[in-house]
């Protein structure tokens, strides 16, 4: 009987094959389940669905709900962007990805929002939840309540950041629906998700979704997520022309393969979606904050006693009110009255029991050296008489002949809306200015007028620093 000997080369190949089976087989078995969902964001129409209702680990897609509640709280006065938050030891101890906050550190609420949206920072997300509800567990219950109000029937949250936890589950359909609500319910905050980098207070942080944002035309959000149990997840939104598509992937094998799959799904969505469709925004849910702004409650009771009010003490007026004089001579007359001996004000008492009667003093006569200006030229004055001073215009504006223009708009409503929004955002410099809309052939100009040159220049520079288009308008403009 012959004994077959295995060659060293064949033996080495056999060993490599055994190692590959040992390594690759567990990886394929433990790979996260795959799910995908594509919708037309304008109408909510489903364009593609695969395992879309399977409850899976959402990973950091969870922060979409954390941010939705944060925006809701700001809108309803529960908190402001500039509220200073003290970081707890629990938040500081969260696992990466994180901003690197320290226990006891104080930071503005706006920076926590930026860090959670762009950096996907777990410590920032936990700090948001603890600030709004006192504890992360209470905030998770609020997240689940809000999810139900949004129609996310198969979603349950256990934390604010998305790290794997028993019972913390969602679906591709539910997360797509949440992305659509973020887009339409809070458009003023949606731009956060498209920032490649952002200032998070303690440092500038990059966007975890920057590769798709940079490489896919029209992409402007929304949120990435990754854990071992979830795989590589992503809810993405892109707009081309009047079309907008939302695509969601759960269980990607890597960042590259996930982004490639999302790009394919977005392309599929743009091909299947109609060019023109009626916009049907999702219904915004009722505010469900547990710490909403308190309201005054008036209790109506029967009146037992109505005391008679005390008589008001008499007050003597010492200066008359000019109500019928023209603007161009009013100031001159006031100055003349100050320099002229005032007529005595007599206060007469009808009896000891009656209140004093207030008598307005008689206005002093207009000085002879002052004459009213008229539309016609005054008659020449003889040389023998004293020279008379003709007052043609007394300015009371203090040089407030300047203004600023913040754009031209297709209709008056849009111009007035932009003026109001700008005035509220820049009250320190535009508080005394007057909002005015000028109709032009090409549209409606939105202007602030009645400003000094210095205040107009300062307001323009502050608005331009905030990426608001602004130009100064001088007296001759």
Secondary structure as UniProt FT lines:
FT   HELIX           8..30
FT   STRAND          35..40
FT   TURN            41..43
FT   STRAND          46..50
FT   TURN            52..53
FT   HELIX           59..61
FT   HELIX           62..75
FT   TURN            76..77
FT   TURN            81..82
FT   STRAND          84..86
FT   HELIX           89..92
FT   TURN            103..104
FT   STRAND          106..108
FT   HELIX           109..114
FT   HELIX           115..119
FT   HELIX           122..133
FT   HELIX           136..149
FT   TURN            150..151
FT   TURN            153..154
FT   TURN            166..167
FT   STRAND          169..170
FT   HELIX           172..185
FT   HELIX           187..190
FT   HELIX           191..194
FT   STRAND          197..199
FT   STRAND          204..206
FT   TURN            208..209
FT   HELIX           210..215
FT   TURN            217..218
FT   STRAND          219..227
FT   TURN            228..230
FT   STRAND          231..240
FT   TURN            241..242
FT   STRAND          243..252
FT   HELIX           255..272
FT   TURN            290..291
FT   HELIX           327..339
FT   TURN            352..353
FT   TURN            368..369
FT   STRAND          370..371
FT   TURN            383..384
FT   STRAND          389..390
FT   TURN            398..399
FT   STRAND          402..409
FT   HELIX           412..425
FT   HELIX           427..430
FT   TURN            431..432
FT   STRAND          434..440
FT   TURN            441..442
FT   STRAND          443..451
FT   HELIX           453..465
FT   TURN            466..467
FT   STRAND          471..473
FT   TURN            475..476
//
